[in-house]
Amino acid sequence: MGVAAPTTLNPATAPSIPTTTLASGTGALTITTGLQYYRHSPTFDVYRPTGISGPLPALVMVHGGGWRGSDGNQLVPFAEKAALEQHWAVFSVNYRLDDTDPVAWADELHDVQAAIRAIVANADTWNIDPRGVLLLGDSAGANLVALVASVGTVNPVKGASVGGAQDLKVQIRAAAEWSPPTDLHQLVPDNGTAPAACSGDLACDFAWNSPSIVDYMGCTPNACPLAYANASPITWVSKNVAPSYVAGATNELVPVAQIQGYADKLTAAGVPTEFVLVDSTQHATQLGPWLWPSTLAFFGTYLPKPATPPKGAPWWRYPVIGVISGGGSVAFLGLIKRRRTTKSKTR
């Protein structure tokens, strides 16, 4: 396997993604908000198309915000579009943030895993296909999505899992990561200087020349190198990673070399990978208008096939005359009785 050849998108080709796709009072979508997935947990919101028979494919979205801020509302336009236009059930997951959780790693990963398990464990409630989910994350959320695509929904990586159904291994059918930080050690400033991975990129220097990652991890890379490795998706790459759509911009907050290196490693491991770059300085959901169409196309390749009902027994096993006459059960019981009598006489 070689490197991942990127598809580079021209920013002039972006379709319009409005702030919201819903007209006031529309009945085309059912939105349920503020649902906890374990006791005292953060919440998730659900977007489901109305009047669509299921089970529906499930898309789980994980927001960015540097592991310390924002919430699922930043993904509302994409959640609504996926529910309305693709007829998917969409779950936008919030998780503990390090502004309220003193040492967030690996609580945020545990939350995302717990939310996915809770969603699939209640597949009947949401009318979704339990045979796996699609994942989409941006920025810090893309980091968490990439980790789940690698380690699954059972491995807590560090400490103990939270939530219920802790043995439920949910299949990740495909994962899309917009602007994923994939190697956290390389984004930490070194003795007051800008992170080496930024290579002089001023936007990257500004974004990462702060204690955000150290606050998230609760330690410096020198103090806990294993923790940094475990929090970095590039560490976990193997042939078992879910098919991955990896995207970013040519000059953005996450160094393009880091995104490229992750896509290359996935490709070398034999993971089905699509690598997309936008010729832009924008980041994460700002890139959504360009990335959305190809993200949907990638997901479409890995949607579960509709479940087919089991084939019925061959027609000749049934007493046809009895069924036609409306006395099938009587005819069938008579057939059994006569057969048993015949067997008794021959003994």
Buried (B, 14 or more C-beta within 10 A) or exposed (E): EEEBEBEEBEBEEBEEBEEEBBEEEEEBBEBEEEBBBBEEBBBBBBBBBEEEEBBBBBBBBBBBBBBBEBBBEBBBBBBBBBBBEBBBBBBBBBBBBBEEBEEBBBBBBBBBBBBBBBBBBBBEEBBBBBBBBBBBBBBBBBBBBBBBBBBBBBBBBBEEBBBBBBEBEBEBBBBBBBBBBBBBBBBBBEEEEBBEBBEEBEBBBEBBBEEBBBBBBBBBBEEBEEBBBBBBBBBBBEEEBBBBBBBBBBBBBBBBBBBBBBBBBBBBBEBBBBBBBBEBBBBBBBBBBBBBEBBBEBBEEBBBEEEEEEEEEEEEEBBEEBBEEEBBEEBBEEEEEEEEEEEEEEE
